[in-house]
């Protein structure tokens, strides 16, 4: 339980292994970087959880995914400027006793997210 994320590359039909991600806490327009990390071979955050339930606080957070860098590293020919660069997902945590899983499904042209389990 706590906070976790993973990314699926819908263009190639695989986990987005190697994608760079940043986690922030937010308060209004102010964002504070908590950590930077790279998704593992399964497209998931390393170490299992970004926060466990004891560390997770009620509040607002932001995950920023380097979509352009990931697809460029995969050799995808992207237009300049490309359609998606960094995808920022702002979300709230209301219940620290629950698990918040924030997945991203992404291609160079679109993305989708939801609260996973």
Secondary structure, 3 states (H helix, E strand, C coil): CEEEEEEEECCCCEECCCCEEEEEEEECCEEEEEEEEECCCCCECCCCCCEECCCCCCEEEEEEEEHHHHHHHCCCCCCCCCCCCEEEEEEEECCCCCCEEEEEEECCCCEEEEEEC
